[in-house]
Amino acid sequence: MLIQKCISQAIKNHLKEFIEESALEGLLKIELPKNANYGDLSTTAPLALSKLLKKAPLQIANQLKDAIADELKPYCEIEVVPPGFLNFRLKTKAYFQTLQQLNTAELVEQKTDQESLLVEYVSANPTGDLHLGHGRGAVVGSALVSILKACGKPVISEFYINDAGEQMQKLGRSAWSLYTQTPSQGEEYPPELIKPHLKGIENGFTEIELTERVKTKILEKQKAVLASLNVHFDRWVSEKEDLHKNGLLQKTLDDLKKRSLTYEKDGATWLKSAELGDERDRVLIKSEGARPTYLAGDIAYHLNKFERADSLLDIFGADHHGQEKSLQVALKAFDKDLTKFNILFIQFVSLMEGGEEVKMSKRTGAVITVDEVLEKVGSDAFRFMLLQSHVNNRLTFDIDLAKRTDDQNPVFYVQYAHARACNVLKKAFAPSLEEQKVLCNEEELQKAILDEAIFATCLSDELSEKEIDSTQKLILKLSCFNQEVHYAAETLNPSSLAHYLIDIANHLHSFYTFCRAINYDNKVLSLARLSLIKAVQKVLQNGLSLLLVSAPKKM
């Protein structure tokens, strides 16, 4: 059992007489203190429990210490610090048990969660290539889906194809103008955005048929680019097919009318959104051409999503900020629980190359596309660099940094740490050129992982303080993996997991500096340290996998 789990369970066992276990959710956190003077692990639980137990935090801390001290005596010493902290100084057994758990058990604890979540992300218009904003949404969305599933959350991922409305009409006009070499009858997309998708399309199509062909080619290109980023969806929903032709949009408009939430004015149909809490009323059906607005389609689509999942998460670009209120009040009018509807807004991405901001594509003179950047840096660097910063922050993607093969490049740094761990294990199992012998085989290492006496040699008093300190810190950091994954899921923030993996790489390189992992003169100590290297490799491989980044075995 991980030592954090061991401490947490001991506290829960004592408190169950006074508090329901469900009430402790989120209050009982066992964390690594930033200051080493506060122990190896620490908790502020007594402060959080003060209101529930109606006692002073310091009194609670002392009572908890007395209640759990005997049970935890083999693992740690406990101290109380005002105003109500519990600090834990770990013993060898705690480090051993934690490392053994890391090596032999599943790293992420799956919570029993029957409430399904539908995550919609990217949802780019099928009118052109994916740009960097779409790329960031794709990376964040896919990483979140991966992390949530690892925690046991039933997740459905979905891409909404906006293939009805003004943008599609504009696409049709633009394509038809180029196809027939005639002037357009309205606003067009730049020719350089449309021409690539007209290649291979023979003559003889009507404007409607041509529009559909070009849309299909654009979607195929978008899907291929997303696949190259390890982004895949459970379902692709077409506005045209699934909302319009299936009658969902009309049903929603009829239901709003039955609820007396619409009215006619100036030839348009309006939603009484102001009386529902919005800033003003919103148009649902435009007067010109009786075309539905984006809001009308969004209401119908989200009502449909609520029929298929218990809760919803939308990941939108920052340019959609401010539009959510109208959708929220409409959903509330249909008695939908807005606490089950979350929206993440992804901030903008700027591009740097050669020390200068890149605003336009050198290839087309238009917006920078995802595939252009991928050609230069690859999927792993693209994903990791875009995951490093919280979605609320604007991000500058530095192409030169992403291409570097040194510790300045964060993804290279983490991947190199994984490759280094793999290489150490490989060397241990392979004949040494100098020694002409094998240190151990995998079976011996597996037995050593279960042997506390062997492990104890890597924390022996005979070793230097730096050797012991770097070993303990690395084990403790590894022990936080489950917490970090669940934290990323709970906060919908995969960037925290990316930073955690960088911290693991830092701790491994520090450990590697002070601790010789392969020593033919001290096989027992080597086995102890190899068991730690094996855990590092496992954690880094799992962490990178959750972010959908590869974990190479050699670099």
LUMBA-648516 format. One record per residue (C-alpha): residue in one letter; chain; z, x negated, y negated. Coordinates in nm, 2 decimals. Layout:
residues N
(A; A; (Z; X; Y))
...
end
This chain:
residues 555
(M; A; (0.00; 0.00; 0.00))
(L; A; (-0.08; -0.12; -0.35))
(I; A; (0.24; -0.22; -0.53))
(Q; A; (0.17; 0.03; -0.82))
(K; A; (0.15; 0.31; -0.56))
(C; A; (0.47; 0.19; -0.39))
(I; A; (0.66; 0.19; -0.72))
(S; A; (0.51; 0.52; -0.83))
(Q; A; (0.60; 0.69; -0.50))
(A; A; (0.96; 0.57; -0.51))
(I; A; (1.00; 0.72; -0.86))
(K; A; (0.83; 1.05; -0.75))
(N; A; (1.06; 1.07; -0.45))
(H; A; (1.36; 1.05; -0.67))
(L; A; (1.23; 1.29; -0.94))
(K; A; (1.11; 1.56; -0.70))
(E; A; (1.46; 1.72; -0.70))
(F; A; (1.43; 1.77; -1.07))
(I; A; (1.06; 1.80; -1.16))
(E; A; (0.75; 1.95; -0.99))
(E; A; (0.52; 1.66; -0.88))
(S; A; (0.23; 1.83; -1.06))
(A; A; (0.42; 1.80; -1.39))
(L; A; (0.43; 1.42; -1.34))
(E; A; (0.05; 1.39; -1.35))
(G; A; (-0.04; 1.15; -1.63))
(L; A; (0.32; 1.07; -1.72))
(L; A; (0.39; 0.82; -1.44))
(K; A; (0.17; 0.51; -1.51))
(I; A; (0.24; 0.17; -1.37))
(E; A; (0.05; -0.08; -1.58))
(L; A; (0.01; -0.45; -1.65))
(P; A; (0.21; -0.54; -1.96))
(K; A; (0.02; -0.73; -2.23))
(N; A; (0.32; -0.96; -2.27))
(A; A; (0.43; -1.16; -1.96))
(N; A; (0.79; -1.14; -2.09))
(Y; A; (0.79; -0.77; -1.99))
(G; A; (0.74; -0.84; -1.62))
(D; A; (0.45; -0.83; -1.39))
(L; A; (0.43; -0.45; -1.41))
(S; A; (0.58; -0.20; -1.64))
(T; A; (0.61; 0.17; -1.70))
(T; A; (0.70; 0.39; -2.00))
(A; A; (0.77; 0.69; -1.77))
(P; A; (1.13; 0.73; -1.90))
(L; A; (1.00; 0.78; -2.25))
(A; A; (0.75; 1.03; -2.13))
(L; A; (1.01; 1.21; -1.92))
(S; A; (1.27; 1.24; -2.19))
(K; A; (1.16; 1.59; -2.31))
(L; A; (1.12; 1.73; -1.95))
(L; A; (1.46; 1.60; -1.84))
(K; A; (1.63; 1.65; -2.18))
(K; A; (1.79; 1.31; -2.16))
(A; A; (1.77; 0.99; -2.36))
(P; A; (1.49; 0.76; -2.23))
(L; A; (1.73; 0.47; -2.18))
(Q; A; (1.96; 0.69; -1.97))
(I; A; (1.66; 0.80; -1.76))
(A; A; (1.55; 0.44; -1.71))
(N; A; (1.89; 0.33; -1.59))
(Q; A; (1.92; 0.62; -1.35))
(L; A; (1.57; 0.55; -1.21))
(K; A; (1.66; 0.19; -1.16))
(D; A; (1.97; 0.27; -0.97))
(A; A; (1.79; 0.53; -0.76))
(I; A; (1.49; 0.31; -0.65))
(A; A; (1.64; -0.04; -0.66))
(D; A; (1.73; -0.05; -0.29))
(E; A; (1.40; 0.09; -0.18))
(L; A; (1.20; -0.16; -0.38))
(K; A; (1.43; -0.46; -0.33))
(P; A; (1.19; -0.63; -0.08))
(Y; A; (0.91; -0.60; -0.34))
(C; A; (1.05; -0.65; -0.69))
(E; A; (1.33; -0.70; -0.93))
(I; A; (1.38; -0.41; -1.18))
(E; A; (1.50; -0.45; -1.54))
(V; A; (1.56; -0.19; -1.81))
(V; A; (1.46; -0.26; -2.17))
(P; A; (1.53; -0.04; -2.47))
(P; A; (1.42; 0.21; -2.57))
(G; A; (1.34; 0.31; -2.21))
(F; A; (1.10; 0.07; -2.04))
(L; A; (1.12; -0.02; -1.67))
(N; A; (0.98; -0.37; -1.60))
(F; A; (0.91; -0.50; -1.25))
(R; A; (0.90; -0.87; -1.14))
(L; A; (0.72; -0.89; -0.82))
(K; A; (0.81; -1.08; -0.51))
(T; A; (0.58; -1.24; -0.25))
(K; A; (0.59; -0.94; -0.03))
(A; A; (0.45; -0.72; -0.31))
(Y; A; (0.16; -0.95; -0.37))
(F; A; (0.09; -0.98; 0.01))
(Q; A; (0.10; -0.61; 0.07))
(T; A; (-0.13; -0.54; -0.23))
(L; A; (-0.39; -0.80; -0.13))
(Q; A; (-0.38; -0.68; 0.23))
(Q; A; (-0.45; -0.32; 0.10))
(L; A; (-0.74; -0.45; -0.11))
(N; A; (-0.90; -0.62; 0.19))
(T; A; (-0.85; -0.36; 0.45))
(A; A; (-0.86; -0.01; 0.28))
(E; A; (-1.09; 0.19; 0.06))
(L; A; (-1.07; 0.07; -0.29))
(V; A; (-1.09; 0.41; -0.47))
(E; A; (-0.86; 0.69; -0.38))
(Q; A; (-1.05; 1.02; -0.37))
(K; A; (-0.86; 1.31; -0.52))
(T; A; (-0.91; 1.65; -0.37))
(D; A; (-1.11; 1.84; -0.63))
(Q; A; (-1.30; 2.15; -0.54))
(E; A; (-1.41; 2.23; -0.90))
(S; A; (-1.77; 2.13; -0.93))
(L; A; (-1.92; 1.96; -1.23))
(L; A; (-2.28; 1.98; -1.35))
(V; A; (-2.39; 1.68; -1.55))
(E; A; (-2.70; 1.71; -1.76))
(Y; A; (-2.84; 1.40; -1.92))
(V; A; (-3.16; 1.24; -2.06))
(S; A; (-3.35; 1.57; -2.08))
(A; A; (-3.62; 1.41; -2.29))
(N; A; (-3.92; 1.62; -2.40))
(P; A; (-4.22; 1.56; -2.18))
(T; A; (-4.42; 1.45; -2.48))
(G; A; (-4.40; 1.07; -2.46))
(D; A; (-4.23; 0.77; -2.31))
(L; A; (-3.85; 0.73; -2.30))
(H; A; (-3.71; 0.53; -2.59))
(L; A; (-3.39; 0.32; -2.61))
(G; A; (-3.18; 0.63; -2.70))
(H; A; (-3.29; 0.80; -2.38))
(G; A; (-3.23; 0.47; -2.19))
(R; A; (-2.87; 0.46; -2.31))
(G; A; (-2.81; 0.82; -2.21))
(A; A; (-2.97; 0.76; -1.87))
(V; A; (-2.75; 0.46; -1.80))
(V; A; (-2.42; 0.62; -1.92))
(G; A; (-2.50; 0.95; -1.74))
(S; A; (-2.59; 0.79; -1.41))
(A; A; (-2.29; 0.56; -1.42))
(L; A; (-2.06; 0.85; -1.49))
(V; A; (-2.20; 1.06; -1.20))
(S; A; (-2.15; 0.76; -0.97))
(I; A; (-1.79; 0.70; -1.09))
(L; A; (-1.70; 1.07; -1.07))
(K; A; (-1.84; 1.11; -0.72))
(A; A; (-1.64; 0.80; -0.61))
(C; A; (-1.32; 0.97; -0.73))
(G; A; (-1.40; 1.28; -0.52))
(K; A; (-1.55; 1.50; -0.78))
(P; A; (-1.83; 1.74; -0.66))
(V; A; (-2.10; 1.65; -0.91))
(I; A; (-2.45; 1.78; -0.96))
(S; A; (-2.69; 1.58; -1.18))
(E; A; (-2.96; 1.76; -1.37))
(F; A; (-3.26; 1.68; -1.60))
(Y; A; (-3.37; 1.97; -1.82))
(I; A; (-3.75; 1.96; -1.90))
(N; A; (-3.82; 2.10; -2.24))
(D; A; (-4.18; 2.21; -2.15))
(A; A; (-4.20; 2.53; -2.36))
(G; A; (-4.21; 2.57; -2.73))
(E; A; (-4.34; 2.39; -3.04))
(Q; A; (-4.33; 2.03; -2.90))
(M; A; (-4.55; 2.13; -2.61))
(Q; A; (-4.80; 2.30; -2.85))
(K; A; (-4.80; 1.99; -3.06))
(L; A; (-4.86; 1.78; -2.74))
(G; A; (-5.15; 2.01; -2.65))
(R; A; (-5.31; 1.98; -2.99))
(S; A; (-5.28; 1.61; -2.99))
(A; A; (-5.42; 1.57; -2.64))
(W; A; (-5.70; 1.81; -2.71))
(S; A; (-5.80; 1.64; -3.03))
(L; A; (-5.84; 1.31; -2.85))
(Y; A; (-6.00; 1.46; -2.54))
(T; A; (-6.27; 1.65; -2.73))
(Q; A; (-6.28; 1.40; -3.02))
(T; A; (-6.24; 1.68; -3.27))
(P; A; (-6.00; 1.72; -3.56))
(S; A; (-5.67; 1.88; -3.48))
(Q; A; (-5.58; 2.22; -3.61))
(G; A; (-5.22; 2.12; -3.69))
(E; A; (-4.96; 1.83; -3.68))
(E; A; (-5.02; 1.58; -3.40))
(Y; A; (-4.84; 1.30; -3.22))
(P; A; (-4.98; 0.95; -3.30))
(P; A; (-5.29; 0.87; -3.08))
(E; A; (-5.13; 0.56; -2.94))
(L; A; (-4.86; 0.77; -2.78))
(I; A; (-5.11; 1.01; -2.61))
(K; A; (-5.40; 0.79; -2.52))
(P; A; (-5.24; 0.62; -2.22))
(H; A; (-5.17; 0.96; -2.06))
(L; A; (-5.53; 1.07; -2.09))
(K; A; (-5.66; 0.79; -1.87))
(G; A; (-5.81; 0.91; -1.55))
(I; A; (-5.84; 1.27; -1.66))
(E; A; (-6.20; 1.39; -1.61))
(N; A; (-6.39; 1.63; -1.83))
(G; A; (-6.40; 2.00; -1.79))
(F; A; (-6.05; 2.12; -1.86))
(T; A; (-5.94; 2.39; -2.10))
(E; A; (-5.67; 2.30; -2.36))
(I; A; (-5.40; 2.47; -2.16))
(E; A; (-5.50; 2.29; -1.84))
(L; A; (-5.52; 1.96; -2.03))
(T; A; (-5.18; 2.01; -2.17))
(E; A; (-5.03; 2.06; -1.83))
(R; A; (-5.21; 1.76; -1.69))
(V; A; (-5.08; 1.53; -1.97))
(K; A; (-4.73; 1.67; -1.94))
(T; A; (-4.73; 1.60; -1.57))
(K; A; (-4.85; 1.24; -1.62))
(I; A; (-4.58; 1.19; -1.89))
(L; A; (-4.31; 1.33; -1.65))
(E; A; (-4.43; 1.10; -1.37))
(K; A; (-4.40; 0.80; -1.60))
(Q; A; (-4.05; 0.91; -1.71))
(K; A; (-3.94; 0.95; -1.35))
(A; A; (-4.08; 0.61; -1.25))
(V; A; (-3.90; 0.44; -1.54))
(L; A; (-3.57; 0.62; -1.46))
(A; A; (-3.61; 0.52; -1.09))
(S; A; (-3.65; 0.16; -1.19))
(L; A; (-3.31; 0.20; -1.37))
(N; A; (-3.15; 0.34; -1.05))
(V; A; (-3.14; 0.68; -1.22))
(H; A; (-3.20; 0.98; -0.99))
(F; A; (-3.13; 1.35; -1.04))
(D; A; (-3.03; 1.62; -0.79))
(R; A; (-3.23; 1.87; -0.98))
(W; A; (-3.51; 1.89; -1.24))
(V; A; (-3.51; 2.22; -1.43))
(S; A; (-3.82; 2.34; -1.61))
(E; A; (-3.77; 2.55; -1.93))
(K; A; (-4.11; 2.70; -1.87))
(E; A; (-4.08; 2.78; -1.50))
(D; A; (-3.70; 2.84; -1.46))
(L; A; (-3.62; 3.01; -1.78))
(H; A; (-3.93; 3.18; -1.91))
(K; A; (-4.13; 3.28; -1.60))
(N; A; (-3.81; 3.36; -1.40))
(G; A; (-3.70; 3.60; -1.68))
(L; A; (-3.37; 3.42; -1.75))
(L; A; (-3.45; 3.38; -2.12))
(Q; A; (-3.54; 3.75; -2.17))
(K; A; (-3.23; 3.86; -1.97))
(T; A; (-3.01; 3.65; -2.20))
(L; A; (-3.17; 3.81; -2.51))
(D; A; (-3.12; 4.15; -2.36))
(D; A; (-2.76; 4.08; -2.27))
(L; A; (-2.69; 3.96; -2.63))
(K; A; (-2.85; 4.28; -2.76))
(K; A; (-2.63; 4.49; -2.53))
(R; A; (-2.33; 4.32; -2.67))
(S; A; (-2.44; 4.40; -3.02))
(L; A; (-2.47; 4.03; -3.11))
(T; A; (-2.82; 4.03; -3.24))
(Y; A; (-3.01; 4.19; -3.52))
(E; A; (-3.37; 4.20; -3.67))
(K; A; (-3.45; 4.06; -4.01))
(D; A; (-3.78; 3.95; -4.17))
(G; A; (-3.95; 3.99; -3.83))
(A; A; (-3.71; 3.75; -3.66))
(T; A; (-3.43; 3.81; -3.41))
(W; A; (-3.09; 3.66; -3.52))
(L; A; (-2.77; 3.59; -3.34))
(K; A; (-2.45; 3.71; -3.52))
(S; A; (-2.31; 3.36; -3.48))
(A; A; (-2.12; 3.37; -3.81))
(E; A; (-1.89; 3.64; -3.68))
(L; A; (-1.84; 3.44; -3.37))
(G; A; (-1.71; 3.14; -3.56))
(D; A; (-2.03; 2.95; -3.66))
(E; A; (-2.11; 2.85; -4.01))
(R; A; (-2.40; 3.10; -4.04))
(D; A; (-2.62; 3.33; -3.83))
(R; A; (-2.89; 3.16; -3.62))
(V; A; (-3.24; 3.25; -3.54))
(L; A; (-3.32; 3.33; -3.17))
(I; A; (-3.68; 3.45; -3.20))
(K; A; (-3.89; 3.33; -3.48))
(S; A; (-4.10; 3.57; -3.69))
(E; A; (-4.41; 3.35; -3.66))
(G; A; (-4.56; 3.40; -3.31))
(A; A; (-4.24; 3.56; -3.18))
(R; A; (-4.14; 3.22; -3.04))
(P; A; (-3.79; 3.15; -2.90))
(T; A; (-3.59; 2.88; -3.07))
(Y; A; (-3.42; 2.59; -2.89))
(L; A; (-3.09; 2.77; -2.93))
(A; A; (-3.22; 3.08; -2.73))
(G; A; (-3.33; 2.86; -2.45))
(D; A; (-3.01; 2.66; -2.45))
(I; A; (-2.79; 2.97; -2.43))
(A; A; (-2.99; 3.10; -2.13))
(Y; A; (-2.99; 2.76; -1.96))
(H; A; (-2.62; 2.70; -2.00))
(L; A; (-2.53; 3.05; -1.88))
(N; A; (-2.74; 2.97; -1.57))
(K; A; (-2.56; 2.64; -1.53))
(F; A; (-2.22; 2.82; -1.54))
(E; A; (-2.34; 3.03; -1.25))
(R; A; (-2.41; 2.72; -1.05))
(A; A; (-2.10; 2.50; -1.13))
(D; A; (-1.74; 2.54; -1.24))
(S; A; (-1.76; 2.31; -1.54))
(L; A; (-2.04; 2.14; -1.74))
(L; A; (-2.10; 1.81; -1.91))
(D; A; (-2.39; 1.75; -2.15))
(I; A; (-2.48; 1.40; -2.26))
(F; A; (-2.69; 1.43; -2.58))
(G; A; (-2.83; 1.19; -2.83))
(A; A; (-2.64; 1.16; -3.17))
(D; A; (-2.93; 1.34; -3.34))
(H; A; (-2.81; 1.66; -3.16))
(H; A; (-2.47; 1.64; -3.33))
(G; A; (-2.39; 1.96; -3.53))
(Q; A; (-2.60; 2.18; -3.30))
(E; A; (-2.33; 2.23; -3.05))
(K; A; (-2.13; 2.49; -3.24))
(S; A; (-2.39; 2.76; -3.22))
(L; A; (-2.42; 2.71; -2.84))
(Q; A; (-2.04; 2.71; -2.80))
(V; A; (-1.98; 3.03; -2.99))
(A; A; (-2.26; 3.20; -2.79))
(L; A; (-2.11; 3.09; -2.46))
(K; A; (-1.77; 3.21; -2.57))
(A; A; (-1.93; 3.55; -2.65))
(F; A; (-2.02; 3.57; -2.28))
(D; A; (-1.65; 3.49; -2.19))
(K; A; (-1.72; 3.14; -2.08))
(D; A; (-1.42; 2.90; -2.09))
(L; A; (-1.51; 2.63; -2.34))
(T; A; (-1.25; 2.40; -2.19))
(K; A; (-1.49; 2.37; -1.90))
(F; A; (-1.77; 2.26; -2.13))
(N; A; (-1.78; 1.90; -2.26))
(I; A; (-2.04; 1.72; -2.46))
(L; A; (-2.08; 1.35; -2.50))
(F; A; (-2.29; 1.23; -2.80))
(I; A; (-2.46; 0.90; -2.74))
(Q; A; (-2.48; 0.69; -3.06))
(F; A; (-2.80; 0.51; -3.15))
(V; A; (-2.93; 0.18; -3.02))
(S; A; (-3.09; -0.09; -3.23))
(L; A; (-3.29; -0.38; -3.08))
(M; A; (-3.26; -0.75; -3.17))
(E; A; (-3.49; -1.03; -3.07))
(G; A; (-3.52; -1.38; -3.21))
(G; A; (-3.23; -1.30; -3.44))
(E; A; (-3.42; -1.01; -3.61))
(E; A; (-3.41; -0.64; -3.57))
(V; A; (-3.71; -0.50; -3.39))
(K; A; (-3.81; -0.15; -3.51))
(M; A; (-4.15; -0.10; -3.38))
(S; A; (-4.33; -0.17; -3.05))
(K; A; (-4.56; -0.47; -3.07))
(R; A; (-4.78; -0.31; -2.80))
(T; A; (-4.84; 0.03; -2.97))
(G; A; (-4.69; 0.00; -3.32))
(A; A; (-4.47; 0.29; -3.24))
(V; A; (-4.11; 0.34; -3.11))
(I; A; (-3.97; 0.08; -2.86))
(T; A; (-3.98; 0.22; -2.51))
(V; A; (-3.74; 0.17; -2.22))
(D; A; (-4.01; 0.02; -2.00))
(E; A; (-4.10; -0.25; -2.26))
(V; A; (-3.74; -0.37; -2.27))
(L; A; (-3.71; -0.35; -1.89))
(E; A; (-4.01; -0.58; -1.86))
(K; A; (-3.82; -0.85; -2.05))
(V; A; (-3.46; -0.82; -1.92))
(G; A; (-3.47; -0.63; -1.59))
(S; A; (-3.26; -0.33; -1.48))
(D; A; (-2.92; -0.51; -1.43))
(A; A; (-2.90; -0.66; -1.78))
(F; A; (-3.04; -0.34; -1.93))
(R; A; (-2.77; -0.12; -1.76))
(F; A; (-2.47; -0.35; -1.81))
(M; A; (-2.55; -0.43; -2.18))
(L; A; (-2.58; -0.06; -2.26))
(L; A; (-2.26; 0.02; -2.07))
(Q; A; (-2.04; -0.24; -2.25))
(S; A; (-1.98; -0.03; -2.56))
(H; A; (-1.82; 0.31; -2.58))
(V; A; (-2.07; 0.59; -2.64))
(N; A; (-1.91; 0.67; -2.98))
(N; A; (-2.02; 0.33; -3.11))
(R; A; (-2.36; 0.23; -3.23))
(L; A; (-2.49; -0.05; -3.02))
(T; A; (-2.72; -0.35; -3.08))
(F; A; (-2.91; -0.46; -2.78))
(D; A; (-2.98; -0.83; -2.80))
(I; A; (-3.28; -0.92; -2.58))
(D; A; (-3.22; -1.29; -2.61))
(L; A; (-2.86; -1.25; -2.49))
(A; A; (-2.97; -1.03; -2.21))
(K; A; (-3.21; -1.30; -2.09))
(R; A; (-2.96; -1.58; -2.09))
(T; A; (-2.84; -1.73; -1.76))
(D; A; (-2.49; -1.85; -1.87))
(D; A; (-2.15; -1.71; -1.94))
(Q; A; (-2.26; -1.57; -2.28))
(N; A; (-2.45; -1.30; -2.09))
(P; A; (-2.19; -1.05; -1.96))
(V; A; (-2.39; -0.92; -1.66))
(F; A; (-2.48; -1.27; -1.56))
(Y; A; (-2.12; -1.37; -1.59))
(V; A; (-1.99; -1.09; -1.36))
(Q; A; (-2.28; -1.13; -1.11))
(Y; A; (-2.22; -1.51; -1.10))
(A; A; (-1.85; -1.45; -1.02))
(H; A; (-1.95; -1.23; -0.73))
(A; A; (-2.21; -1.49; -0.61))
(R; A; (-1.94; -1.76; -0.65))
(A; A; (-1.70; -1.56; -0.43))
(C; A; (-1.98; -1.51; -0.17))
(N; A; (-2.06; -1.88; -0.17))
(V; A; (-1.70; -1.99; -0.12))
(L; A; (-1.68; -1.76; 0.19))
(K; A; (-2.01; -1.88; 0.32))
(K; A; (-1.90; -2.25; 0.29))
(A; A; (-1.58; -2.17; 0.47))
(F; A; (-1.77; -2.03; 0.77))
(A; A; (-2.05; -2.30; 0.77))
(P; A; (-2.03; -2.66; 0.88))
(S; A; (-1.94; -2.90; 0.60))
(L; A; (-2.19; -3.18; 0.53))
(E; A; (-1.90; -3.42; 0.46))
(E; A; (-1.65; -3.30; 0.72))
(Q; A; (-1.90; -3.19; 0.98))
(K; A; (-1.67; -2.91; 1.08))
(V; A; (-1.61; -2.54; 1.01))
(L; A; (-1.29; -2.45; 0.82))
(C; A; (-1.26; -2.11; 0.99))
(N; A; (-1.46; -1.81; 1.12))
(E; A; (-1.45; -1.45; 1.01))
(E; A; (-1.22; -1.35; 1.29))
(E; A; (-0.96; -1.61; 1.18))
(L; A; (-0.98; -1.49; 0.82))
(Q; A; (-0.93; -1.13; 0.92))
(K; A; (-0.62; -1.23; 1.12))
(A; A; (-0.49; -1.43; 0.82))
(I; A; (-0.53; -1.13; 0.59))
(L; A; (-0.26; -0.95; 0.80))
(D; A; (-0.02; -1.25; 0.82))
(E; A; (0.24; -1.26; 0.54))
(A; A; (0.35; -1.61; 0.64))
(I; A; (0.00; -1.75; 0.58))
(F; A; (-0.03; -1.57; 0.25))
(A; A; (0.31; -1.70; 0.13))
(T; A; (0.17; -2.05; 0.12))
(C; A; (-0.04; -1.97; -0.19))
(L; A; (0.27; -1.88; -0.38))
(S; A; (0.48; -2.17; -0.24))
(D; A; (0.72; -2.35; -0.48))
(E; A; (0.54; -2.67; -0.37))
(L; A; (0.24; -2.57; -0.58))
(S; A; (0.20; -2.61; -0.95))
(E; A; (0.29; -2.34; -1.19))
(K; A; (-0.08; -2.29; -1.29))
(E; A; (-0.18; -2.25; -0.93))
(I; A; (0.09; -1.98; -0.87))
(D; A; (0.03; -1.81; -1.21))
(S; A; (-0.35; -1.78; -1.17))
(T; A; (-0.31; -1.65; -0.81))
(Q; A; (-0.06; -1.38; -0.92))
(K; A; (-0.26; -1.27; -1.22))
(L; A; (-0.58; -1.24; -1.02))
(I; A; (-0.41; -1.03; -0.75))
(L; A; (-0.25; -0.80; -1.01))
(K; A; (-0.58; -0.76; -1.19))
(L; A; (-0.76; -0.67; -0.87))
(S; A; (-0.48; -0.42; -0.79))
(C; A; (-0.59; -0.22; -1.10))
(F; A; (-0.94; -0.13; -0.96))
(N; A; (-0.85; 0.22; -0.84))
(Q; A; (-0.67; 0.29; -1.17))
(E; A; (-0.96; 0.16; -1.37))
(V; A; (-1.22; 0.37; -1.18))
(H; A; (-1.01; 0.69; -1.22))
(Y; A; (-0.95; 0.61; -1.59))
(A; A; (-1.32; 0.58; -1.65))
(A; A; (-1.37; 0.91; -1.48))
(E; A; (-1.10; 1.09; -1.67))
(T; A; (-1.20; 0.96; -2.01))
(L; A; (-1.58; 0.99; -1.93))
(N; A; (-1.60; 0.62; -2.04))
(P; A; (-1.78; 0.38; -1.80))
(S; A; (-1.76; 0.10; -2.06))
(S; A; (-1.40; 0.05; -1.96))
(L; A; (-1.50; -0.03; -1.60))
(A; A; (-1.76; -0.28; -1.73))
(H; A; (-1.49; -0.46; -1.93))
(Y; A; (-1.26; -0.46; -1.64))
(L; A; (-1.52; -0.64; -1.43))
(I; A; (-1.56; -0.90; -1.70))
(D; A; (-1.18; -0.95; -1.69))
(I; A; (-1.20; -1.00; -1.31))
(A; A; (-1.46; -1.26; -1.36))
(N; A; (-1.24; -1.44; -1.62))
(H; A; (-0.95; -1.44; -1.38))
(L; A; (-1.16; -1.56; -1.09))
(H; A; (-1.29; -1.86; -1.29))
(S; A; (-0.94; -1.94; -1.40))
(F; A; (-0.82; -1.93; -1.04))
(Y; A; (-1.11; -2.14; -0.93))
(T; A; (-1.02; -2.40; -1.19))
(F; A; (-0.67; -2.45; -1.07))
(C; A; (-0.69; -2.36; -0.70))
(R; A; (-0.89; -2.53; -0.44))
(A; A; (-1.00; -2.26; -0.20))
(I; A; (-1.14; -2.48; 0.08))
(N; A; (-0.92; -2.77; 0.19))
(Y; A; (-0.98; -2.91; 0.54))
(D; A; (-0.64; -3.09; 0.52))
(N; A; (-0.45; -2.76; 0.46))
(K; A; (-0.62; -2.48; 0.66))
(V; A; (-0.33; -2.24; 0.62))
(L; A; (-0.34; -2.26; 0.24))
(S; A; (-0.72; -2.23; 0.25))
(L; A; (-0.69; -1.91; 0.46))
(A; A; (-0.45; -1.76; 0.21))
(R; A; (-0.68; -1.83; -0.08))
(L; A; (-0.99; -1.72; 0.10))
(S; A; (-0.82; -1.38; 0.16))
(L; A; (-0.80; -1.35; -0.22))
(I; A; (-1.16; -1.46; -0.27))
(K; A; (-1.26; -1.20; -0.02))
(A; A; (-1.08; -0.93; -0.22))
(V; A; (-1.25; -1.05; -0.54))
(Q; A; (-1.59; -1.02; -0.37))
(K; A; (-1.51; -0.67; -0.25))
(V; A; (-1.39; -0.55; -0.59))
(L; A; (-1.68; -0.70; -0.78))
(Q; A; (-1.93; -0.56; -0.54))
(N; A; (-1.78; -0.21; -0.55))
(G; A; (-1.75; -0.22; -0.93))
(L; A; (-2.10; -0.33; -0.99))
(S; A; (-2.22; -0.08; -0.74))
(L; A; (-2.05; 0.21; -0.92))
(L; A; (-2.23; 0.10; -1.24))
(L; A; (-2.55; 0.09; -1.04))
(V; A; (-2.59; -0.28; -1.10))
(S; A; (-2.68; -0.52; -0.82))
(A; A; (-2.43; -0.77; -0.68))
(P; A; (-2.63; -1.08; -0.57))
(K; A; (-2.48; -1.31; -0.31))
(K; A; (-2.64; -1.62; -0.46))
(M; A; (-2.77; -1.71; -0.81))
end
